[in-house]
Amino acid sequence: MTEPSLTDQDAASAERRHNRRHRALMGAQIIFRNGYCSMSGQILNVSDEGALVKPADISTCPTKFVLQPRFEAPRNCEVVWRRGDTLGVRYV
């Protein structure tokens, strides 16, 4: 029996990622419009360069925002990809 192969998209994602992501599962706030708007979300995993985020409402989540984890320092982010109800973000 052969092992399943990566799809082209999975392979491309794996090649672009320089640092390994670590499971996080922590609450966070997504802050945008110069701090006047926010929504809740969850950080599913993190690396030194970015994170996998599940916002409360993906349809209204902007492409640039401040990600404020519950117990860590805030990070400026930009969305790299959207898939289903999750976002891949890069720290800027």
PyRosetta script that sets phi, psi and omega in degrees:
from pyrosetta import init, pose_from_sequence

init()
pose = pose_from_sequence("MTEPSLTDQDAASAERRHNRRHRALMGAQIIFRNGYCSMSGQILNVSDEGALVKPADISTCPTKFVLQPRFEAPRNCEVVWRRGDTLGVRYV")
pose.set_psi(1, 134.2)
pose.set_omega(1, -178.2)
pose.set_phi(2, -90.1)
pose.set_psi(2, 152.7)
pose.set_omega(2, 177.7)
pose.set_phi(3, -79.9)
pose.set_psi(3, 147.8)
pose.set_omega(3, 178.3)
pose.set_phi(4, -65.1)
pose.set_psi(4, 141.1)
pose.set_omega(4, -179.9)
pose.set_phi(5, -94.7)
pose.set_psi(5, 158.3)
pose.set_omega(5, 175.7)
pose.set_phi(6, -71.4)
pose.set_psi(6, 144.7)
pose.set_omega(6, 172.8)
pose.set_phi(7, -72.6)
pose.set_psi(7, 164.6)
pose.set_omega(7, 179.3)
pose.set_phi(8, -57.7)
pose.set_psi(8, -39.5)
pose.set_omega(8, -178.2)
pose.set_phi(9, -68.6)
pose.set_psi(9, -42.0)
pose.set_omega(9, 177.7)
pose.set_phi(10, -62.8)
pose.set_psi(10, -41.7)
pose.set_omega(10, 179.3)
pose.set_phi(11, -63.7)
pose.set_psi(11, -41.7)
pose.set_omega(11, 179.7)
pose.set_phi(12, -64.8)
pose.set_psi(12, -40.7)
pose.set_omega(12, 178.5)
pose.set_phi(13, -63.7)
pose.set_psi(13, -43.4)
pose.set_omega(13, -178.9)
pose.set_phi(14, -63.3)
pose.set_psi(14, -36.6)
pose.set_omega(14, -179.2)
pose.set_phi(15, -71.5)
pose.set_psi(15, -32.8)
pose.set_omega(15, -177.8)
pose.set_phi(16, -76.4)
pose.set_psi(16, -27.6)
pose.set_omega(16, -176.0)
pose.set_phi(17, -76.7)
pose.set_psi(17, 118.8)
pose.set_omega(17, -178.4)
pose.set_phi(18, -89.2)
pose.set_psi(18, -30.4)
pose.set_omega(18, -178.8)
pose.set_phi(19, -118.3)
pose.set_psi(19, 143.7)
pose.set_omega(19, 180.0)
pose.set_phi(20, -69.4)
pose.set_psi(20, 139.3)
pose.set_omega(20, 176.4)
pose.set_phi(21, -87.8)
pose.set_psi(21, 147.8)
pose.set_omega(21, -179.4)
pose.set_phi(22, -120.4)
pose.set_psi(22, 137.8)
pose.set_omega(22, 179.8)
pose.set_phi(23, -58.8)
pose.set_psi(23, 137.7)
pose.set_omega(23, -175.9)
pose.set_phi(24, -123.6)
pose.set_psi(24, -56.2)
pose.set_omega(24, -177.6)
pose.set_phi(25, 49.2)
pose.set_psi(25, 63.2)
pose.set_omega(25, 178.6)
pose.set_phi(26, -129.9)
pose.set_psi(26, 148.9)
pose.set_omega(26, 176.9)
pose.set_phi(27, -71.3)
pose.set_psi(27, 151.3)
pose.set_omega(27, -179.6)
pose.set_phi(28, -155.1)
pose.set_psi(28, 162.6)
pose.set_omega(28, 171.3)
pose.set_phi(29, -110.6)
pose.set_psi(29, 139.4)
pose.set_omega(29, 174.4)
pose.set_phi(30, -104.7)
pose.set_psi(30, 113.8)
pose.set_omega(30, -172.8)
pose.set_phi(31, -111.8)
pose.set_psi(31, 130.3)
pose.set_omega(31, -177.6)
pose.set_phi(32, -147.1)
pose.set_psi(32, 178.3)
pose.set_omega(32, -175.2)
pose.set_phi(33, 54.2)
pose.set_psi(33, 52.6)
pose.set_omega(33, 177.4)
pose.set_phi(34, 55.4)
pose.set_psi(34, 34.5)
pose.set_omega(34, 176.5)
pose.set_phi(35, 88.4)
pose.set_psi(35, -1.4)
pose.set_omega(35, -179.0)
pose.set_phi(36, -81.9)
pose.set_psi(36, -18.2)
pose.set_omega(36, -179.1)
pose.set_phi(37, -129.9)
pose.set_psi(37, 149.5)
pose.set_omega(37, 175.8)
pose.set_phi(38, -155.3)
pose.set_psi(38, 162.1)
pose.set_omega(38, 173.0)
pose.set_phi(39, -147.1)
pose.set_psi(39, 157.1)
pose.set_omega(39, 178.6)
pose.set_phi(40, -83.1)
pose.set_psi(40, 164.6)
pose.set_omega(40, 178.2)
pose.set_phi(41, -169.6)
pose.set_psi(41, 179.1)
pose.set_omega(41, 176.9)
pose.set_phi(42, -127.0)
pose.set_psi(42, 140.1)
pose.set_omega(42, 171.6)
pose.set_phi(43, -95.4)
pose.set_psi(43, 118.1)
pose.set_omega(43, -176.2)
pose.set_phi(44, -88.4)
pose.set_psi(44, -37.1)
pose.set_omega(44, 173.2)
pose.set_phi(45, -156.3)
pose.set_psi(45, 161.2)
pose.set_omega(45, -175.5)
pose.set_phi(46, -139.2)
pose.set_psi(46, 157.1)
pose.set_omega(46, 169.5)
pose.set_phi(47, -139.2)
pose.set_psi(47, -178.1)
pose.set_omega(47, 177.3)
pose.set_phi(48, -67.7)
pose.set_psi(48, -22.5)
pose.set_omega(48, -174.2)
pose.set_phi(49, -105.7)
pose.set_psi(49, -14.7)
pose.set_omega(49, -176.6)
pose.set_phi(50, -177.2)
pose.set_psi(50, -165.6)
pose.set_omega(50, -176.1)
pose.set_phi(51, -155.7)
pose.set_psi(51, 163.4)
pose.set_omega(51, 171.3)
pose.set_phi(52, -106.0)
pose.set_psi(52, 120.6)
pose.set_omega(52, -171.6)
pose.set_phi(53, -123.5)
pose.set_psi(53, 141.1)
pose.set_omega(53, 174.8)
pose.set_phi(54, -117.5)
pose.set_psi(54, 97.1)
pose.set_omega(54, -179.1)
pose.set_phi(55, -75.2)
pose.set_psi(55, 160.0)
pose.set_omega(55, 178.3)
pose.set_phi(56, -61.5)
pose.set_psi(56, -36.6)
pose.set_omega(56, 179.8)
pose.set_phi(57, -139.8)
pose.set_psi(57, 97.9)
pose.set_omega(57, -176.0)
pose.set_phi(58, -64.4)
pose.set_psi(58, -28.6)
pose.set_omega(58, -176.6)
pose.set_phi(59, -69.9)
pose.set_psi(59, -25.0)
pose.set_omega(59, 179.3)
pose.set_phi(60, -106.9)
pose.set_psi(60, 3.6)
pose.set_omega(60, 179.6)
pose.set_phi(61, -75.0)
pose.set_psi(61, 125.9)
pose.set_omega(61, -178.1)
pose.set_phi(62, -73.8)
pose.set_psi(62, 170.4)
pose.set_omega(62, -179.3)
pose.set_phi(63, -81.0)
pose.set_psi(63, -20.4)
pose.set_omega(63, 176.0)
pose.set_phi(64, -131.2)
pose.set_psi(64, 134.8)
pose.set_omega(64, -178.4)
pose.set_phi(65, -162.6)
pose.set_psi(65, 172.7)
pose.set_omega(65, 173.4)
pose.set_phi(66, -102.0)
pose.set_psi(66, 126.5)
pose.set_omega(66, 177.9)
pose.set_phi(67, -98.1)
pose.set_psi(67, 116.9)
pose.set_omega(67, -178.1)
pose.set_phi(68, -111.3)
pose.set_psi(68, 93.1)
pose.set_omega(68, 175.3)
pose.set_phi(69, -62.3)
pose.set_psi(69, 156.7)
pose.set_omega(69, -175.1)
pose.set_phi(70, -59.4)
pose.set_psi(70, -40.7)
pose.set_omega(70, -175.0)
pose.set_phi(71, -123.6)
pose.set_psi(71, 19.7)
pose.set_omega(71, -178.3)
pose.set_phi(72, -132.1)
pose.set_psi(72, 173.5)
pose.set_omega(72, -179.6)
pose.set_phi(73, -70.6)
pose.set_psi(73, 148.3)
pose.set_omega(73, 177.7)
pose.set_phi(74, -69.2)
pose.set_psi(74, 153.0)
pose.set_omega(74, 179.3)
pose.set_phi(75, -133.3)
pose.set_psi(75, 134.2)
pose.set_omega(75, 170.9)
pose.set_phi(76, -72.5)
pose.set_psi(76, 135.8)
pose.set_omega(76, -175.6)
pose.set_phi(77, -134.7)
pose.set_psi(77, 156.6)
pose.set_omega(77, 167.8)
pose.set_phi(78, -133.7)
pose.set_psi(78, 143.0)
pose.set_omega(78, -178.0)
pose.set_phi(79, -75.1)
pose.set_psi(79, 129.7)
pose.set_omega(79, 177.8)
pose.set_phi(80, -97.8)
pose.set_psi(80, -38.7)
pose.set_omega(80, 177.5)
pose.set_phi(81, -153.0)
pose.set_psi(81, 157.4)
pose.set_omega(81, 175.6)
pose.set_phi(82, -126.8)
pose.set_psi(82, 132.6)
pose.set_omega(82, 178.9)
pose.set_phi(83, -146.6)
pose.set_psi(83, 116.4)
pose.set_omega(83, -177.9)
pose.set_phi(84, 62.0)
pose.set_psi(84, -122.8)
pose.set_omega(84, -179.6)
pose.set_phi(85, -107.1)
pose.set_psi(85, 21.4)
pose.set_omega(85, 179.6)
pose.set_phi(86, -125.0)
pose.set_psi(86, 158.5)
pose.set_omega(86, 179.2)
pose.set_phi(87, -126.3)
pose.set_psi(87, 141.3)
pose.set_omega(87, 166.9)
pose.set_phi(88, -100.0)
pose.set_psi(88, 122.6)
pose.set_omega(88, -178.4)
pose.set_phi(89, -119.7)
pose.set_psi(89, 150.8)
pose.set_omega(89, 175.7)
pose.set_phi(90, -112.6)
pose.set_psi(90, 136.3)
pose.set_omega(90, 175.4)
pose.set_phi(91, -74.4)
pose.set_psi(91, 135.6)
pose.set_omega(91, 179.1)
pose.set_phi(92, -121.1)
pose.dump_pdb("model.pdb")
